[in-house]
């Protein structure tokens, strides 16, 4: 089965909007990001995921490298903070501060955003162009920190 058969948002289709809280205590809308940036890269991460930790420095480097080109990363945590306190919004704030995140870190309380993007595991990632259309790499491999 190909990645596209697994994904909820096929390449070339309109990416779902979202309206979710962030660690900055603001409500974030995908549409507002598309007004400001040419490309947004939505990444599903969490505070304790073993796939996120080795890749976190690279994500921060990418944000720094591409920010002046109209690109931003948007981290979204869709883990259930009521079942795992380490994934709560309060702990996301601690994670964002202690790890020096330089991109927005948002909370998907209902997991609706993750489902609408077709995120089945935290290894799923994807980007969007200024029109809101998804652009994903081919393959669904675990993050090693080198990719």
ZIGITA-V579552 format. One record per residue. N is the residue number from 1. BURIAL is + if it has 16 or more other C-alpha atoms within 10 Angstrom, else -. D_CENTER is the distance of its C-alpha to the mean C-alpha in whole Angstrom. Layout:
<<N BURIAL D_CENTER> <N BURIAL D_CENTER>>
//
This chain:
<<1 - 24> <2 - 21> <3 - 18> <4 - 18> <5 - 20> <6 - 18> <7 + 15> <8 + 15> <9 + 14> <10 + 17> <11 + 17> <12 - 19> <13 - 18> <14 - 17> <15 + 13> <16 + 13> <17 - 13> <18 + 12> <19 - 13> <20 + 12> <21 + 13> <22 + 12> <23 + 13> <24 - 16> <25 - 17> <26 - 16> <27 - 15> <28 + 12> <29 - 13> <30 + 11> <31 + 15> <32 - 16> <33 + 13> <34 + 15> <35 - 18> <36 - 17> <37 + 15> <38 + 16> <39 + 13> <40 + 9> <41 + 7> <42 + 4> <43 + 2> <44 + 4> <45 + 6> <46 + 9> <47 + 12> <48 - 15> <49 - 13> <50 - 16> <51 + 13> <52 + 11> <53 + 14> <54 - 16> <55 - 13> <56 + 12> <57 - 15> <58 - 14> <59 + 10> <60 + 13> <61 - 15> <62 + 13> <63 + 12> <64 + 16> <65 - 17> <66 - 16> <67 - 16> <68 - 19> <69 - 19> <70 - 17> <71 + 13> <72 + 10> <73 + 7> <74 + 5> <75 + 3> <76 + 4> <77 + 7> <78 + 9> <79 + 12> <80 + 16> <81 + 17> <82 - 20> <83 - 21> <84 - 19> <85 - 20> <86 + 18> <87 + 15> <88 + 16> <89 + 15> <90 - 18> <91 - 17> <92 + 13> <93 + 15> <94 - 18> <95 + 15> <96 + 13> <97 - 17> <98 - 18> <99 - 16> <100 - 16> <101 + 12> <102 + 13> <103 + 10> <104 - 9> <105 + 8> <106 + 8> <107 + 10> <108 + 10> <109 + 14> <110 - 15> <111 - 12> <112 - 13> <113 + 10> <114 + 9> <115 - 13> <116 - 13> <117 + 10> <118 + 12> <119 + 10> <120 - 13> <121 - 12> <122 + 9> <123 + 11> <124 + 9> <125 + 7> <126 + 8> <127 + 9> <128 + 11> <129 + 14> <130 + 16> <131 - 18> <132 + 14> <133 + 15> <134 + 13> <135 + 13> <136 + 12> <137 - 14> <138 - 17> <139 - 17> <140 - 15> <141 - 16> <142 - 15> <143 + 14> <144 - 17> <145 - 16> <146 - 18> <147 - 16>>
//
